[in-house]
Amino acid sequence: MSVPASRSRIILGLFVLQNTPMSPFSSVSWLSRCLSAPGFPLALLGIWGLEAWLTRVRLGDLPDLPGPDPDPVLPPVALCIPVRDEERELGPALDSWLGQDYPSLRILAVDDGSTDRTPEILARRADPRLRVLRVDPLPPGWLGKNYALHLASRQPEALEAEWLLFADADAQAAPDLLRRAFAFLERCPADLLTLLPALDTVGWTERVFLPVANLFFLWLVPLRRVPDPRSRVACGVGGFILVRRRAYQAAGGHEGAPMAAVDDMGLAYRVKAAGCVNRVALGGPHLHLRMYHGPLEIVRGLRKNLLALPWTFPLAPVLAAAAVLATFGCVLAALGGHPGAGLLLWLLVPPLLGEAHQRFTGRPVDLAWAFWPLSGALVLAGLLPAFWDRLRGVNRWRGRDVPIRKP
């Protein structure tokens, strides 16, 4: 008798948990050995030194947007916005794009089956530059955001545009943002430009977690190698991806990876693999967004993205151990008999958070950064349901389970 696919994935997951070197069943003894090692505090401080150096290098590799050109060339742009249950942020975001000082901008908002006040918010924006489409139900073989952007890219406004702009429904732009982006492209030509937005941190949990997540992003993406055609490193961030339509088509569009949960990075990778130029610049504070509203939304976002890439599924225990060491390292050092090293490490991380966060946002120091180790608890809280979702073979987002390929 054959074993159902979902049960096979669960059996595989239990095997992974039991047999990987960093599984929860062996991590206790492994951590105890690390804590008792004489060189443990020095190793942690050495890692901090590497992080400080890496932060400075990454920020140095991130160019700012220039001011708008006095006599600009403004090619036609089609802005494609995927929307699903975005009633809290959609209104100000749409108003900011409708307020762009850019005559040849057309906006396509695709409502992916929203169940809140999103359709009402869209209906109230009666503007000839805006057209609203609705997806209901979602076709099989697609994730919702990918299909929404694919659908928008096939509309007449997009087919007539030289450039496509993909932006999340919570991204808010200064009136001259597009002019600044094309001024940057005049100086540094590219086929895909992504802007890193400033993250609005309102609630206490957001103030603790998002600067840490932003810093980890900087560490993990070698920005200097993004425009290098000899490197496979690419970068795309969903808040702002400006891509030439012909480069988007050469990469297969979103149809080339309809089930990719990390759609933005995947699109940038495929565009670069097609022989096109990818660049990244700092969008903040001219571009900003509130990514999450409180701890539950943070956990839901991590649940969707943490194990989105197929190769990350077997490494879930390793990722969990890495999250514990990266965020609870100072606590572990103190518990392991090195309170001085733990205290020093705890105090040394907030300056790194501040350096990155202030460069992105221009905002002052936040005392909530002192609680940065708690971000690890949120990562673990998101990792566990993400692992369970991959065992079940689904991607869950905004209350909808979409079947995905086998991990």
C-alpha positions as CSV (number, residue, x, y, z in Angstrom):
1,M,0.0,0.0,0.0
2,S,1.4,3.4,-1.0
3,V,2.1,6.1,1.6
4,P,0.3,9.4,1.0
5,A,2.6,12.3,-0.1
6,S,1.7,14.4,2.9
7,R,2.5,11.5,5.3
8,S,5.8,10.9,3.5
9,R,6.8,14.5,4.0
10,I,6.0,14.3,7.7
11,I,8.1,11.1,8.0
12,L,10.9,12.9,6.2
13,G,10.6,15.8,8.5
14,L,10.9,13.7,11.6
15,F,13.9,11.9,10.1
16,V,15.5,15.3,9.5
17,L,14.9,16.4,13.1
18,Q,16.3,13.2,14.5
19,N,19.3,12.7,12.3
20,T,20.8,16.0,11.4
21,P,23.8,17.0,13.5
22,M,22.1,20.1,14.7
23,S,18.7,18.5,15.5
24,P,16.9,19.5,18.7
25,F,17.7,16.1,20.1
26,S,21.4,16.7,19.9
27,S,21.6,20.5,20.2
28,V,21.3,20.5,24.0
29,S,24.6,18.6,24.5
30,W,26.2,20.6,21.7
31,L,25.3,23.9,23.2
32,S,26.5,22.8,26.7
33,R,29.9,21.8,25.2
34,C,30.1,25.3,23.5
35,L,29.2,27.1,26.7
36,S,31.8,25.3,28.7
37,A,34.5,25.9,26.1
38,P,37.1,28.4,27.4
39,G,37.2,30.2,24.1
40,F,33.4,30.7,23.8
41,P,33.3,34.3,24.9
42,L,36.3,35.2,22.7
43,A,34.6,33.5,19.7
44,L,31.4,35.5,20.3
45,L,33.4,38.8,20.5
46,G,35.3,37.8,17.3
47,I,32.0,37.3,15.6
48,W,30.8,40.7,16.7
49,G,34.0,42.2,15.3
50,L,33.2,40.6,12.0
51,E,29.7,41.9,12.1
52,A,30.8,45.4,12.8
53,W,33.2,45.3,9.9
54,L,30.6,43.8,7.6
55,T,28.0,46.4,8.6
56,R,30.4,49.2,7.7
57,V,31.3,47.6,4.4
58,R,27.7,46.9,3.4
59,L,26.5,50.4,4.2
60,G,29.4,51.8,2.2
61,D,28.4,49.7,-0.8
62,L,24.8,51.0,-0.7
63,P,24.4,54.2,-2.9
64,D,21.9,56.9,-2.1
65,L,19.5,58.2,-4.7
66,P,20.4,61.5,-6.3
67,G,18.1,64.4,-6.6
68,P,15.8,64.6,-9.6
69,D,17.4,65.8,-12.9
70,P,16.4,69.3,-13.9
71,D,15.7,68.1,-17.5
72,P,14.8,64.5,-17.1
73,V,13.8,61.8,-19.6
74,L,10.7,60.1,-18.1
75,P,9.8,56.9,-20.0
76,P,6.3,55.3,-19.5
77,V,6.0,53.3,-16.3
78,A,3.3,50.8,-15.3
79,L,3.1,50.3,-11.6
80,C,1.8,46.9,-10.6
81,I,0.5,46.5,-7.0
82,P,-0.6,43.1,-5.6
83,V,-3.2,43.6,-2.9
84,R,-4.7,41.1,-0.4
85,D,-6.4,42.3,2.8
86,E,-4.3,45.5,3.0
87,E,-7.0,47.9,4.5
88,R,-4.6,49.4,7.1
89,E,-1.8,50.6,4.7
90,L,-3.3,50.6,1.2
91,G,-5.0,54.0,1.3
92,P,-1.9,56.1,2.2
93,A,0.3,53.9,-0.2
94,L,-2.0,54.4,-3.2
95,D,-2.3,58.2,-2.4
96,S,1.5,58.4,-2.4
97,W,1.8,56.8,-5.8
98,L,-1.1,58.9,-7.2
99,G,0.8,61.9,-5.9
100,Q,3.9,61.1,-8.0
101,D,5.3,63.9,-10.0
102,Y,5.5,61.6,-13.0
103,P,3.0,62.3,-15.9
104,S,3.6,58.9,-17.7
105,L,2.8,56.7,-14.7
106,R,-0.1,54.2,-14.9
107,I,-1.2,52.1,-11.9
108,L,-2.6,48.6,-11.9
109,A,-3.8,47.3,-8.6
110,V,-4.7,43.6,-8.5
111,D,-7.0,42.6,-5.6
112,D,-6.2,39.0,-4.8
113,G,-9.5,37.9,-3.2
114,S,-9.5,40.4,-0.3
115,T,-12.1,39.9,2.4
116,D,-11.6,43.1,4.4
117,R,-12.3,46.8,3.3
118,T,-9.6,46.7,0.6
119,P,-12.2,46.7,-2.3
120,E,-13.9,49.7,-0.8
121,I,-10.6,51.6,-0.5
122,L,-9.7,50.8,-4.1
123,A,-13.2,51.9,-5.3
124,R,-12.8,55.3,-3.6
125,R,-9.7,56.1,-5.6
126,A,-11.4,57.3,-8.8
127,D,-8.4,58.4,-10.9
128,P,-7.9,57.8,-14.6
129,R,-4.3,56.7,-14.0
130,L,-5.5,53.8,-11.7
131,R,-7.2,50.6,-12.9
132,V,-8.3,47.9,-10.5
133,L,-8.4,44.1,-11.3
134,R,-9.7,41.3,-9.1
135,V,-8.5,37.7,-8.8
136,D,-11.1,35.3,-7.4
137,P,-10.5,32.4,-7.3
138,L,-6.7,32.0,-7.5
139,P,-5.8,29.7,-10.5
140,P,-4.1,26.4,-9.5
141,G,-0.3,26.3,-9.7
142,W,0.2,29.9,-8.6
143,L,0.9,31.8,-5.4
144,G,-1.4,34.8,-5.1
145,K,1.1,37.6,-5.3
146,N,2.9,36.0,-8.3
147,Y,-0.3,35.6,-10.2
148,A,-1.4,39.1,-9.4
149,L,1.8,40.6,-10.8
150,H,1.7,38.3,-13.8
151,L,-1.9,39.4,-14.5
152,A,-0.9,43.1,-14.2
153,S,2.1,42.6,-16.5
154,R,-0.3,41.3,-19.3
155,Q,-2.5,44.4,-19.3
156,P,-2.4,47.0,-22.1
157,E,-0.9,49.7,-19.7
158,A,2.0,47.3,-18.9
159,L,2.5,46.1,-22.5
160,E,2.8,49.7,-23.7
161,A,5.2,50.8,-20.9
162,E,9.0,50.7,-21.3
163,W,9.4,50.0,-17.6
164,L,7.4,47.9,-15.1
165,L,7.4,48.8,-11.4
166,F,6.4,46.2,-8.8
167,A,5.7,47.6,-5.4
168,D,4.1,46.1,-2.3
169,A,0.7,47.4,-1.3
170,D,2.1,49.0,1.9
171,A,5.0,50.9,0.2
172,Q,4.7,54.7,0.4
173,A,6.7,57.0,-1.9
174,A,7.8,60.6,-1.8
175,P,6.4,62.6,-4.8
176,D,9.8,62.7,-6.5
177,L,10.8,59.1,-5.9
178,L,10.4,57.9,-9.5
179,R,12.3,61.0,-10.8
180,R,15.1,60.2,-8.4
181,A,15.1,56.5,-9.5
182,F,15.5,57.5,-13.2
183,A,18.2,60.1,-12.2
184,F,20.1,57.2,-10.6
185,L,19.6,55.1,-13.8
186,E,21.0,57.9,-15.9
187,R,24.2,57.7,-13.9
188,C,24.2,54.0,-13.3
189,P,22.4,52.2,-16.2
190,A,20.6,49.0,-15.2
191,D,17.8,46.7,-16.4
192,L,16.5,46.1,-12.9
193,L,16.8,48.5,-10.0
194,T,15.6,47.7,-6.6
195,L,15.4,50.2,-3.7
196,L,15.8,49.2,-0.1
197,P,13.0,51.0,1.8
198,A,13.0,52.5,5.3
199,L,11.0,50.3,7.7
200,D,8.4,52.1,9.8
201,T,8.6,50.6,13.3
202,V,5.6,51.6,15.3
203,G,4.8,48.9,17.8
204,W,7.3,47.8,20.4
205,T,7.8,44.4,18.9
206,E,8.5,46.0,15.5
207,R,11.0,48.3,17.0
208,V,12.9,45.4,18.5
209,F,12.7,42.9,15.6
210,L,12.8,44.9,12.3
211,P,16.2,46.7,12.8
212,V,17.7,43.2,13.6
213,A,16.1,41.7,10.5
214,N,17.3,44.6,8.4
215,L,20.9,44.2,9.7
216,F,20.8,40.5,8.9
217,F,19.7,41.3,5.4
218,L,22.7,43.6,4.9
219,W,25.1,40.9,6.2
220,L,23.7,38.2,4.0
221,V,23.5,40.1,0.7
222,P,26.9,41.2,-0.7
223,L,25.7,44.4,-2.3
224,R,28.9,45.2,-4.1
225,R,28.6,42.0,-6.2
226,V,25.0,42.7,-7.3
227,P,25.9,44.7,-10.4
228,D,28.9,42.5,-11.3
229,P,28.0,40.4,-14.3
230,R,30.5,37.7,-13.3
231,S,28.7,37.2,-10.0
232,R,25.5,35.2,-9.5
233,V,24.5,37.5,-6.6
234,A,21.2,39.4,-7.3
235,C,18.9,41.5,-5.2
236,G,15.3,42.3,-5.5
237,V,13.1,43.8,-2.7
238,G,9.3,43.7,-3.0
239,G,8.8,47.3,-1.9
240,F,10.3,48.6,-5.2
241,I,11.5,46.7,-8.2
242,L,11.8,48.8,-11.4
243,V,12.5,46.5,-14.4
244,R,12.7,47.1,-18.1
245,R,9.8,45.3,-19.7
246,R,12.0,43.5,-22.2
247,A,14.3,42.3,-19.4
248,Y,11.2,41.0,-17.5
249,Q,10.1,39.1,-20.5
250,A,13.6,37.7,-21.2
251,A,13.5,36.3,-17.6
252,G,10.2,34.6,-18.2
253,G,8.3,37.1,-15.9
254,H,6.5,35.7,-12.9
255,E,5.3,32.9,-15.1
256,G,8.9,31.6,-14.9
257,A,8.5,30.8,-11.2
258,P,4.8,30.8,-10.3
259,M,5.3,29.1,-6.9
260,A,8.3,31.1,-5.7
261,A,7.4,32.4,-2.2
262,V,10.5,34.8,-2.3
263,D,9.3,36.2,-5.6
264,D,11.3,39.4,-5.4
265,M,14.8,37.9,-5.0
266,G,13.8,35.2,-7.5
267,L,12.9,37.7,-10.2
268,A,16.1,39.6,-9.7
269,Y,18.1,36.4,-10.0
270,R,16.3,35.3,-13.2
271,V,16.7,38.8,-14.8
272,K,20.4,38.8,-14.0
273,A,20.8,35.2,-15.3
274,A,19.2,36.4,-18.6
275,G,22.2,38.7,-19.1
276,C,20.7,41.9,-17.7
277,V,22.1,44.3,-15.2
278,N,20.8,44.4,-11.6
279,R,21.5,47.3,-9.3
280,V,20.4,48.2,-5.8
281,A,20.2,51.6,-4.0
282,L,18.9,53.0,-0.8
283,G,15.3,54.1,-1.1
284,G,14.7,55.3,2.4
285,P,13.6,57.8,3.6
286,H,12.0,58.6,0.2
287,L,10.5,55.1,0.2
288,H,9.1,53.6,3.4
289,L,6.7,51.0,4.5
290,R,5.2,49.4,7.6
291,M,5.9,45.8,7.0
292,Y,4.2,44.3,10.0
293,H,1.6,45.3,12.7
294,G,2.7,43.6,15.9
295,P,4.2,40.2,16.8
296,L,1.6,38.0,15.2
297,E,2.1,39.5,11.8
298,I,5.8,39.2,12.2
299,V,5.5,35.5,13.0
300,R,3.1,35.0,10.0
301,G,5.6,36.7,7.7
302,L,8.4,34.5,9.0
303,R,6.2,31.5,8.6
304,K,5.8,32.3,4.9
305,N,9.4,33.1,4.1
306,L,11.9,31.4,6.4
307,L,11.8,28.0,4.6
308,A,10.6,29.2,1.2
309,L,13.6,28.0,-0.7
310,P,13.7,24.3,-1.2
311,W,17.2,23.8,0.1
312,T,16.3,25.4,3.4
313,F,13.9,22.7,4.4
314,P,16.5,20.1,5.5
315,L,18.5,22.8,7.2
316,A,15.6,23.9,9.5
317,P,17.4,22.6,12.6
318,V,20.6,24.3,11.6
319,L,18.7,27.6,11.1
320,A,17.1,27.2,14.5
321,A,20.5,26.7,16.2
322,A,22.0,29.6,14.2
323,A,19.1,31.9,15.3
324,V,19.6,30.9,19.0
325,L,23.4,31.6,18.8
326,A,23.0,34.9,16.8
327,T,20.4,36.4,19.1
328,F,20.8,34.6,22.5
329,G,24.5,34.4,22.3
330,C,25.0,37.1,25.0
331,V,22.5,35.3,27.3
332,L,24.2,31.9,26.7
333,A,27.6,33.4,27.5
334,A,26.3,34.7,30.8
335,L,24.7,31.4,31.6
336,G,27.8,29.5,30.6
337,G,29.9,31.3,33.3
338,H,31.0,34.3,31.2
339,P,28.8,37.2,32.5
340,G,31.2,39.9,31.5
341,A,31.5,38.7,27.9
342,G,27.7,38.3,27.8
343,L,27.1,41.9,29.0
344,L,29.7,43.3,26.6
345,L,28.1,41.5,23.7
346,W,24.7,42.7,24.7
347,L,25.8,46.3,24.8
348,L,27.8,46.2,21.5
349,V,25.0,45.1,19.2
350,P,22.7,48.1,19.5
351,P,25.3,50.5,18.0
352,L,25.3,48.3,14.9
353,L,21.5,48.4,14.7
354,G,21.6,52.1,15.1
355,E,24.2,52.7,12.4
356,A,22.1,50.7,9.8
357,H,18.6,51.9,10.9
358,Q,19.6,55.5,11.0
359,R,21.2,55.3,7.6
360,F,17.9,53.8,6.2
361,T,15.5,56.1,8.0
362,G,17.3,59.1,9.5
363,R,15.4,58.5,12.7
364,P,17.0,58.8,16.2
365,V,18.2,56.1,18.6
366,D,15.5,53.8,20.0
367,L,15.9,52.3,23.5
368,A,13.9,49.3,22.3
369,W,17.1,48.1,20.6
370,A,18.4,47.1,24.0
371,F,16.0,44.1,23.8
372,W,17.5,42.9,20.5
373,P,18.0,39.3,21.8
374,L,14.2,38.8,21.9
375,S,14.2,38.8,18.1
376,G,15.4,35.3,18.3
377,A,12.2,34.1,20.0
378,L,10.2,35.5,17.1
379,V,12.4,33.7,14.5
380,L,11.9,30.4,16.3
381,A,8.1,31.1,16.6
382,G,8.0,31.6,12.8
383,L,10.3,28.7,12.0
384,L,8.2,26.0,13.7
385,P,5.0,26.6,11.8
386,A,7.1,27.1,8.6
387,F,8.5,23.6,9.1
388,W,5.1,22.2,9.6
389,D,3.8,23.9,6.5
390,R,6.5,22.4,4.4
391,L,5.8,19.0,5.8
392,R,2.1,19.5,4.8
393,G,3.3,20.8,1.4
394,V,1.6,24.2,1.6
395,N,2.4,27.9,1.7
396,R,0.3,29.8,4.1
397,W,-0.3,33.6,3.8
398,R,-3.2,35.8,4.7
399,G,-5.5,32.9,5.8
400,R,-5.0,30.9,2.6
401,D,-3.1,27.6,2.2
402,V,-1.7,27.1,-1.3
403,P,-0.3,23.7,-2.3
404,I,3.4,23.9,-3.3
405,R,5.8,21.5,-4.8
406,K,7.3,18.8,-2.7
407,P,10.3,20.2,-0.7
